[in-house]
């Protein structure tokens, strides 16, 4: 399924940009994932070097340990995959007519909200912290006159240029709607 099919793109509408969170914001999940993957290896090393390794010589204990380690690894990989899918499929789509917020809530749950660009009243970009300043990512908040009063692009790359782009598109859309009244 393409993005145009997912959002039911209008005939005159063209996608200006698709925005996702900055990749560096996924780094803490990768670090946690690697630490969780190392825990069974560390436990095995501790058991074999502490004198308790003789328990692993028993066929039943060894089989149970391998089974538990397999269940643990499968669980860790499943949770990491869920976080990755949620991270990757969260996106904001900016067209020449509207703004869509596609929020992947969980593996099988998605929420799509939209606002017409002419309803945008105010836009604010913020970059807070050392890493956001170094890697140039932050939040862009849009105040609207629609049913959803505030849209927020979280942890996007180049928030200042994104804010300006949305404001420029909003201005063009307002001119279009005023001319066609």
VEXVEX-422589 format. One record per residue: y, x, z of N, C-alpha, C, O in turn. Coordinates in Angstrom, 2 decimals, m for minus. Last residue first. Layout:
BEGIN
PT:npy:npx:npz:capy:capx:capz:cpy:cpx:cpz:opy:opx:opz
PT:Y:X:Z:Y:X:Z:Y:X:Z:Y:X:Z
...
This chain:
BEGIN
PT:npy:npx:npz:capy:capx:capz:cpy:cpx:cpz:opy:opx:opz
PT:31.59:m13.54:m2.78:31.79:m14.76:m1.99:32.35:m15.85:m2.84:32.58:m16.95:m2.35
PT:31.27:m11.06:m3.94:30.39:m12.15:m4.40:30.53:m13.42:m3.57:29.67:m14.30:m3.64
PT:32.95:m9.32:m2.64:33.21:m9.59:m4.06:32.41:m10.79:m4.56:32.83:m11.47:m5.50
PT:31.73:m9.14:m0.16:33.06:m9.73:m0.24:33.40:m10.11:m1.68:34.07:m11.12:m1.92
PT:29.35:m7.84:m0.83:29.29:m9.22:m0.29:30.66:m9.90:m0.35:30.73:m11.11:m0.57
PT:30.35:m5.34:m1.70:29.55:m6.17:m2.59:29.54:m7.63:m2.13:29.71:m8.54:m2.94
PT:31.58:m4.40:0.62:32.39:m4.63:m0.58:31.65:m5.55:m1.55:32.26:m6.43:m2.16
PT:29.29:m4.13:2.24:30.35:m5.08:2.63:31.25:m5.41:1.44:31.63:m6.56:1.25
PT:27.94:m2.11:0.86:27.34:m3.44:0.93:28.37:m4.49:1.34:28.33:m5.62:0.85
PT:29.68:0.06:1.27:29.42:m0.40:m0.09:28.85:m1.82:m0.08:29.22:m2.65:m0.91
PT:29.45:0.23:4.09:30.75:m0.03:3.47:30.59:m0.55:2.04:31.26:m1.50:1.65
PT:26.76:0.91:4.32:27.25:m0.33:4.91:28.58:m0.72:4.29:28.80:m1.89:3.99
PT:26.73:3.43:3.13:25.97:2.34:2.51:26.43:0.98:3.03:26.50:0.01:2.28
PT:28.34:4.77:5.03:28.75:4.69:3.63:28.04:3.54:2.91:28.66:2.79:2.17
PT:26.75:4.49:7.36:28.09:3.91:7.31:28.60:3.78:5.88:29.23:2.78:5.55
PT:24.48:5.95:6.57:24.35:4.52:6.87:25.72:3.84:6.82:25.84:2.73:6.31
PT:25.67:8.50:6.32:25.02:7.87:5.17:24.89:6.36:5.38:25.16:5.58:4.46
PT:26.49:9.01:8.93:27.49:8.90:7.86:26.91:8.20:6.64:27.59:7.41:5.99
PT:24.02:9.14:10.24:25.01:8.15:10.65:26.02:7.92:9.53:26.35:6.78:9.21
PT:22.95:11.37:8.91:22.28:10.06:8.79:23.26:8.95:9.17:23.32:7.93:8.49
PT:24.66:13.39:9.73:24.66:13.02:8.31:23.96:11.68:8.09:24.34:10.93:7.19
PT:23.97:13.34:12.48:25.35:13.11:12.04:25.41:12.70:10.58:26.13:11.77:10.22
PT:21.20:13.92:12.68:21.70:12.59:13.03:23.12:12.31:12.56:23.46:11.16:12.26
PT:19.05:15.72:11.54:20.44:15.63:11.07:21.06:14.26:11.39:21.42:13.52:10.47
PT:16.09:13.89:12.24:16.74:15.12:11.78:18.15:14.81:11.30:18.40:13.76:10.72
PT:15.75:11.73:15.11:15.75:11.98:13.67:16.47:13.28:13.35:17.35:13.72:14.09
PT:15.26:10.47:17.67:14.82:11.84:17.37:14.74:12.13:15.87:13.76:12.72:15.41
PT:15.41:7.10:16.67:15.16:8.06:17.74:14.65:9.39:17.19:13.74:9.42:16.37
PT:17.72:4.87:15.78:16.84:5.84:15.15:16.63:6.92:16.19:17.59:7.60:16.57
PT:18.21:1.67:16.89:18.29:3.08:17.27:17.25:3.87:16.49:16.06:3.58:16.53
PT:20.23:m1.17:16.78:19.16:m0.43:16.14:19.32:1.02:16.57:20.43:1.55:16.60
PT:21.21:m4.05:18.44:21.27:m2.59:18.40:20.02:m2.02:17.75:18.90:m2.35:18.14
PT:20.92:m6.84:18.19:22.26:m6.27:18.37:22.33:m4.75:18.25:23.40:m4.21:17.99
PT:19.40:m8.81:16.02:19.04:m7.63:16.81:20.33:m6.83:16.99:20.80:m6.20:16.04
PT:20.85:m10.63:14.59:20.01:m11.12:15.69:19.57:m9.98:16.60:19.39:m10.17:17.80
PT:23.97:m8.88:13.85:22.80:m9.70:13.56:22.06:m10.12:14.81:22.56:m10.00:15.92
PT:25.93:m7.10:14.02:26.33:m8.47:14.31:25.15:m9.41:14.09:25.33:m10.63:14.14
PT:25.12:m3.94:15.62:25.13:m4.90:14.53:25.61:m6.27:15.00:25.69:m6.55:16.20
PT:25.29:m0.50:16.05:25.66:m1.79:16.64:25.79:m2.78:15.49:26.48:m2.51:14.51
PT:23.02:2.06:16.04:23.81:1.19:15.19:24.05:m0.13:15.90:23.09:m0.79:16.31
PT:22.51:5.42:16.87:22.54:4.04:17.35:23.48:3.23:16.47:24.60:3.66:16.19
PT:20.46:8.08:16.49:21.53:7.38:15.80:21.44:5.93:16.24:20.43:5.27:16.00
PT:19.56:11.05:18.24:19.48:9.60:18.06:20.69:9.10:17.29:21.80:9.62:17.43
PT:18.37:14.19:16.87:18.94:13.35:17.91:18.80:11.88:17.56:18.02:11.52:16.68
PT:18.29:17.64:15.88:17.77:16.28:15.85:18.37:15.50:17.01:18.82:16.08:18.00
PT:18.54:20.58:15.55:19.41:19.56:14.95:18.69:18.21:14.76:18.51:17.73:13.65
PT:17.35:22.59:16.95:16.63:22.07:15.80:17.36:20.92:15.09:16.83:20.35:14.13
PT:19.33:23.08:18.93:18.80:24.17:18.11:18.17:23.64:16.83:18.42:24.17:15.75
PT:19.76:20.52:20.02:20.88:21.27:19.44:20.38:22.38:18.51:20.95:22.60:17.44
PT:17.20:19.82:20.97:17.84:19.02:19.93:19.01:19.75:19.27:19.23:19.59:18.07
PT:16.91:21.99:22.88:16.06:21.91:21.70:16.66:21.01:20.62:16.64:21.38:19.45
PT:19.04:21.33:24.73:18.95:22.62:24.06:18.13:22.53:22.78:18.60:22.93:21.72
PT:20.85:18.15:24.65:19.84:19.11:25.10:19.80:20.36:24.25:20.44:20.45:23.20
PT:21.53:15.61:22.41:21.61:16.03:23.81:20.49:17.01:24.12:19.31:16.73:23.86
PT:23.34:14.11:20.07:22.41:15.23:20.18:22.58:15.76:21.60:23.63:16.29:21.95
PT:24.01:11.02:18.54:24.07:11.87:19.72:22.97:12.91:19.68:21.83:12.63:19.30
PT:26.07:8.78:16.72:24.99:9.77:16.71:25.15:10.65:17.95:26.27:10.97:18.36
PT:26.75:5.41:16.04:26.95:6.55:16.94:25.77:7.49:16.79:24.62:7.06:16.75
PT:28.46:2.82:14.40:27.34:3.77:14.39:27.70:4.97:15.25:28.82:5.48:15.20
PT:29.17:m0.65:14.04:29.49:0.65:14.62:28.25:1.53:14.57:27.12:1.04:14.67
PT:28.35:m2.85:12.54:29.74:m2.78:13.00:30.12:m1.38:13.47:31.27:m0.97:13.31
PT:26.40:m4.19:10.03:26.58:m3.03:10.90:28.06:m2.89:11.24:28.92:m2.83:10.36
PT:26.15:m6.14:8.15:26.28:m6.57:9.54:26.49:m5.41:10.51:26.74:m5.63:11.69
PT:25.61:m5.00:5.72:26.98:m5.49:5.92:27.21:m5.97:7.36:28.36:m6.18:7.75
PT:22.88:m4.43:5.84:23.84:m3.35:6.06:25.25:m3.86:6.31:26.01:m3.23:7.04
PT:20.78:m6.57:7.70:21.56:m6.33:6.49:22.63:m5.30:6.80:23.22:m5.30:7.88
PT:17.88:m5.51:9.38:19.26:m5.96:9.49:19.94:m5.65:8.16:19.71:m4.60:7.56
PT:14.56:m5.96:10.71:15.51:m5.58:9.67:16.88:m6.15:9.96:17.03:m7.14:10.68
PT:11.44:m4.82:11.98:12.71:m5.52:12.20:13.67:m5.07:11.11:13.60:m3.93:10.64
PT:8.06:m4.95:12.50:9.08:m4.62:11.50:10.30:m5.48:11.79:10.21:m6.71:11.84
PT:5.47:m3.55:14.32:6.59:m4.47:14.36:7.60:m4.01:13.33:7.96:m2.84:13.28
PT:1.94:m3.31:14.63:3.17:m2.84:13.99:4.21:m3.94:14.08:3.89:m5.12:13.94
PT:m1.15:m2.26:15.75:m0.01:m3.12:16.05:1.26:m2.52:15.47:1.62:m1.38:15.77
PT:m3.33:m0.56:15.97:m3.44:m1.77:15.15:m2.31:m2.75:15.41:m2.51:m3.96:15.30
PT:m2.42:1.61:17.53:m3.21:1.85:16.33:m3.26:0.64:15.41:m3.22:0.80:14.19
PT:0.94:0.57:18.37:m0.35:1.18:18.71:m1.14:1.29:17.41:m0.59:1.09:16.33
PT:3.43:0.26:17.14:3.30:0.16:18.59:2.02:0.78:19.10:2.01:1.44:20.14
PT:5.42:1.40:14.85:3.98:1.37:15.05:3.74:1.41:16.55:3.84:2.47:17.16
PT:8.11:m0.12:13.49:7.65:0.48:14.75:6.14:0.30:14.86:5.65:m0.83:14.96
PT:10.45:0.08:11.21:9.00:m0.12:11.25:8.49:0.63:12.46:8.43:1.86:12.47
PT:13.36:m1.28:10.50:12.78:m0.48:11.58:11.30:m0.84:11.64:10.94:m1.94:12.06
PT:15.52:m1.24:7.75:14.27:m1.73:8.33:13.77:m0.74:9.36:13.75:0.47:9.14
PT:18.49:m2.39:6.39:17.89:m1.34:7.19:16.65:m1.93:7.86:16.72:m3.00:8.47
PT:19.71:m3.24:3.08:19.32:m3.49:4.48:18.70:m2.26:5.11:18.43:m1.24:4.45
PT:20.64:m2.37:0.58:20.96:m3.71:1.05:20.70:m3.93:2.54:21.39:m4.72:3.19
PT:19.71:0.05:m0.20:21.11:m0.22:m0.51:21.56:m1.59:m0.01:22.73:m1.95:m0.16
PT:17.75:1.02:2.70:17.91:0.65:1.30:19.39:0.43:1.03:20.23:0.59:1.92
PT:15.95:2.91:4.87:17.32:2.54:4.54:17.37:2.25:3.04:17.06:3.12:2.22
PT:13.56:2.64:7.28:13.77:2.62:5.83:15.17:2.11:5.58:15.54:1.02:6.01
PT:12.04:4.49:9.73:13.19:3.65:9.43:13.42:3.77:7.94:13.47:4.88:7.40
PT:8.87:4.56:11.44:9.85:5.00:10.45:10.99:4.01:10.32:10.89:2.86:10.75
PT:5.79:5.43:12.63:7.12:4.97:13.06:8.11:5.47:12.03:8.19:6.67:11.77
PT:3.65:6.86:11.65:3.95:5.58:11.01:5.21:4.91:11.55:5.67:3.92:10.98
PT:3.53:9.17:13.25:3.73:9.28:11.81:4.17:7.97:11.17:4.98:7.97:10.24
PT:3.14:8.23:15.91:4.25:9.12:15.57:4.55:9.07:14.07:5.71:8.95:13.68
PT:0.78:6.74:15.62:2.00:6.10:16.12:3.22:6.92:15.75:4.23:6.37:15.32
PT:m0.92:8.80:14.79:m0.69:7.64:13.91:0.60:6.92:14.33:1.40:6.54:13.48
PT:m0.82:10.47:17.09:m0.37:10.96:15.78:m0.06:9.80:14.84:0.97:9.81:14.16
PT:m1.90:8.83:19.08:m0.52:9.30:19.21:0.02:9.77:17.87:1.18:9.52:17.54
PT:m4.49:8.57:17.97:m3.66:7.39:18.20:m2.20:7.79:18.32:m1.33:7.14:17.72
PT:m5.35:11.24:18.06:m5.24:10.56:16.77:m4.34:9.32:16.89:m3.53:9.05:16.00
PT:m5.44:11.62:20.84:m4.53:12.41:20.02:m4.30:11.74:18.67:m3.16:11.67:18.20
PT:m7.47:9.78:21.50:m6.12:9.60:22.03:m5.09:10.40:21.22:m4.00:9.90:20.95
PT:m9.62:10.96:20.06:m9.20:9.59:19.78:m7.78:9.34:20.29:m6.96:8.76:19.57
PT:m9.83:13.47:21.31:m9.49:13.40:19.88:m9.01:12.00:19.52:m8.07:11.86:18.73
PT:m10.58:12.64:23.89:m9.34:13.40:23.69:m8.90:13.32:22.24:m7.71:13.13:21.96
PT:m13.05:11.39:23.30:m11.94:10.63:23.90:m10.60:11.33:23.68:m9.61:10.70:23.32
PT:m14.55:13.54:22.32:m14.30:12.38:21.46:m13.13:11.54:21.98:m12.32:11.05:21.20
PT:m14.59:15.17:24.63:m13.93:15.62:23.41:m13.62:14.46:22.47:m12.55:14.41:21.87
PT:m16.07:13.48:26.41:m14.73:13.93:26.75:m13.97:14.34:25.48:m12.84:13.91:25.27
PT:m18.51:13.28:25.07:m17.73:12.07:25.33:m16.27:12.43:25.63:m15.35:11.77:25.15
PT:m19.22:16.01:25.18:m19.04:15.33:23.90:m18.21:14.06:24.05:m17.32:13.80:23.24
PT:m19.46:16.42:27.92:m18.46:17.18:27.18:m18.18:16.52:25.83:m17.03:16.49:25.38
PT:m21.63:14.70:28.45:m20.32:14.45:29.06:m19.20:15.19:28.32:m18.11:14.64:28.12
PT:m23.64:16.02:26.93:m23.29:14.63:26.65:m21.90:14.30:27.22:m21.09:13.67:26.53
PT:m23.73:18.51:28.20:m23.37:18.45:26.78:m22.94:17.03:26.41:m21.98:16.86:25.66
PT:m24.56:17.64:30.75:m23.28:18.34:30.59:m22.80:18.30:29.14:m21.62:18.08:28.87
PT:m27.09:16.59:30.16:m26.05:15.71:30.70:m24.66:16.35:30.53:m23.70:15.65:30.21
PT:m28.37:18.96:29.33:m28.23:17.84:28.40:m27.14:16.88:28.87:m26.34:16.41:28.05
PT:m28.27:20.43:31.74:m27.62:20.94:30.53:m27.38:19.82:29.52:m26.30:19.74:28.92
PT:m29.81:18.80:33.41:m28.40:19.05:33.75:m27.65:19.54:32.51:m26.52:19.11:32.26
PT:m32.27:18.97:32.05:m31.63:17.66:32.27:m30.14:17.85:32.56:m29.30:17.12:32.02
PT:m32.91:21.74:32.12:m32.78:21.03:30.84:m32.03:19.71:31.01:m31.22:19.37:30.15
PT:m31.34:24.17:34.04:m32.14:22.95:34.08:m31.85:22.14:32.82:m30.70:21.89:32.49
PT:m29.35:25.97:33.72:m30.66:26.34:33.18:m31.61:25.15:33.17:m32.57:25.12:32.40
PT:m27.17:25.13:35.09:m27.18:24.81:33.67:m28.49:25.22:33.00:m28.74:24.86:31.85
PT:m27.57:26.25:37.57:m27.79:24.80:37.42:m27.87:24.40:35.96:m28.56:23.44:35.61
PT:m26.75:28.83:37.22:m28.20:28.59:37.27:m28.52:27.10:37.17:m29.61:26.73:36.73
PT:m24.04:28.87:37.47:m24.59:28.80:36.12:m26.09:28.55:36.11:m26.63:28.11:35.09
PT:m22.91:29.39:39.83:m23.45:28.04:39.67:m24.05:27.84:38.27:m24.53:26.75:37.95
PT:m21.75:31.81:39.72:m23.07:31.74:40.33:m23.68:30.36:40.24:m24.86:30.18:40.55
PT:m19.43:31.94:38.34:m19.34:31.75:39.79:m20.70:31.68:40.47:m20.78:31.49:41.68
PT:m19.70:32.09:35.60:m19.26:33.30:36.31:m19.20:33.15:37.82:m18.95:34.13:38.52
PT:m20.44:29.53:34.80:m21.34:30.65:34.49:m20.96:31.92:35.27:m21.83:32.74:35.56
PT:m18.26:27.99:35.74:m19.62:27.75:36.22:m20.53:28.96:35.98:m21.30:29.35:36.86
PT:m16.09:29.05:34.26:m16.10:29.13:35.72:m17.51:28.95:36.28:m17.91:29.67:37.20
PT:m16.91:28.39:31.63:m16.72:29.79:31.99:m16.76:29.97:33.51:m17.38:30.91:34.01
PT:m16.87:25.60:31.85:m18.12:26.29:31.53:m18.03:27.75:31.93:m18.97:28.30:32.51
PT:m14.14:25.20:32.35:m15.14:24.80:33.35:m16.47:25.51:33.11:m17.11:25.97:34.06
PT:m13.06:26.14:29.91:m12.72:26.80:31.17:m13.71:26.46:32.27:m14.10:27.33:33.04
PT:m14.12:24.21:28.22:m14.47:25.62:28.00:m14.20:26.41:29.27:m15.00:27.26:29.66
PT:m12.91:21.86:29.19:m14.36:22.04:29.30:m14.81:23.50:29.09:m15.76:23.95:29.73
PT:m10.06:22.62:28.63:m10.58:22.36:29.98:m12.11:22.50:30.06:m12.58:23.21:30.95
PT:m9.18:22.80:26.01:m9.61:24.03:26.68:m10.26:23.79:28.04:m10.94:24.67:28.55
PT:m8.30:20.28:25.32:m9.48:20.82:24.63:m10.03:22.06:25.34:m11.23:22.33:25.26
PT:m6.04:20.10:26.91:m7.18:19.22:27.20:m8.45:19.71:26.50:m9.54:19.56:27.04
PT:m4.44:21.99:25.56:m4.82:22.21:26.97:m6.04:21.37:27.33:m6.97:21.86:27.97
PT:m4.14:20.70:23.09:m4.82:22.00:23.16:m5.26:22.33:24.59:m6.34:22.89:24.79
PT:m2.74:18.38:23.92:m4.03:18.28:23.25:m4.80:19.59:23.35:m5.99:19.58:23.65
PT:m0.36:19.52:24.86:m1.24:18.80:25.79:m2.65:18.68:25.22:m3.63:18.85:25.93
PT:0.58:20.52:22.39:0.32:21.43:23.51:m0.62:20.77:24.52:m1.57:21.40:24.97
PT:0.90:18.14:20.96:m0.03:19.16:20.46:m0.39:20.13:21.59:m1.56:20.51:21.72
PT:2.86:16.88:22.44:1.54:16.25:22.34:0.50:17.25:21.85:m0.65:17.22:22.29
PT:5.07:18.63:22.06:4.47:18.48:23.39:3.08:17.83:23.36:2.22:18.18:24.17
PT:5.51:18.28:19.16:4.96:19.52:19.71:4.41:19.37:21.13:3.35:19.94:21.41
PT:6.88:16.18:18.21:5.44:15.97:18.41:4.78:17.19:19.06:3.62:17.12:19.46
PT:9.40:17.06:17.76:9.23:16.16:18.90:7.75:15.83:19.16:7.42:15.27:20.20
PT:9.31:18.44:15.39:9.28:19.24:16.62:9.06:18.35:17.84:8.58:18.83:18.87
PT:9.66:16.51:13.36:8.31:16.99:13.69:8.23:17.77:15.01:7.19:17.77:15.67
PT:11.78:13.75:14.05:11.69:15.18:13.76:10.31:15.68:14.18:9.84:15.33:15.26
PT:10.80:10.53:12.77:11.19:11.41:13.87:10.99:12.87:13.45:10.15:13.18:12.62
PT:11.91:9.57:9.46:10.92:9.65:10.54:11.47:10.56:11.63:12.46:11.26:11.44
PT:13.20:7.56:6.93:13.49:8.49:8.02:12.38:8.40:9.07:11.97:7.32:9.49
PT:13.83:7.28:3.59:12.86:6.94:4.62:13.00:8.01:5.70:12.93:9.20:5.41
PT:16.54:6.09:1.56:15.82:7.13:2.29:14.84:6.51:3.28:15.00:5.38:3.74
PT:16.98:4.05:m0.33:17.85:5.22:m0.28:17.17:6.38:0.44:17.23:7.52:m0.02
PT:15.33:1.91:m2.42:15.19:2.66:m1.17:16.03:3.92:m1.26:15.83:4.76:m2.15
PT:17.03:m0.84:m3.82:16.37:0.46:m4.00:16.38:1.20:m2.67:17.34:1.12:m1.90
PT:17.08:m4.16:m5.02:17.12:m3.25:m3.88:16.41:m1.94:m4.23:15.35:m1.93:m4.85
PT:16.77:m6.12:m6.84:17.95:m5.26:m7.00:18.01:m4.16:m5.94:18.91:m3.32:m5.98
PT:14.39:m7.43:m5.90:14.47:m6.84:m7.24:15.63:m5.85:m7.42:15.46:m4.83:m8.09
PT:13.39:m6.38:m2.56:14.07:m7.30:m3.46:14.24:m6.63:m4.82:14.24:m5.41:m4.91
PT:10.25:m5.58:m1.11:11.51:m5.12:m1.67:12.08:m6.13:m2.66:11.35:m6.68:m3.49
PT:8.41:m5.86:1.14:8.76:m6.90:0.18:10.17:m6.66:m0.38:11.11:m7.41:m0.14
PT:7.50:m3.81:2.65:8.74:m4.42:3.09:9.19:m5.56:2.17:10.24:m6.16:2.40
PT:5.12:m3.12:1.35:5.09:m3.41:2.78:6.34:m4.16:3.21:6.26:m5.06:4.04
PT:5.88:m2.50:m1.24:5.04:m3.67:m1.01:5.05:m4.09:0.44:5.01:m5.29:0.75
PT:7.40:m0.18:m0.77:8.01:m1.33:m1.44:7.21:m2.61:m1.25:7.78:m3.69:m1.11
PT:5.48:1.54:0.25:6.54:1.06:1.14:7.20:m0.17:0.55:7.52:m1.11:1.28
PT:2.16:0.62:m0.90:3.39:1.39:m0.96:4.42:0.79:0.00:4.24:m0.32:0.50
PT:m1.17:0.84:0.00:0.00:0.00:0.00:1.25:0.90:0.00:1.36:1.82:0.81
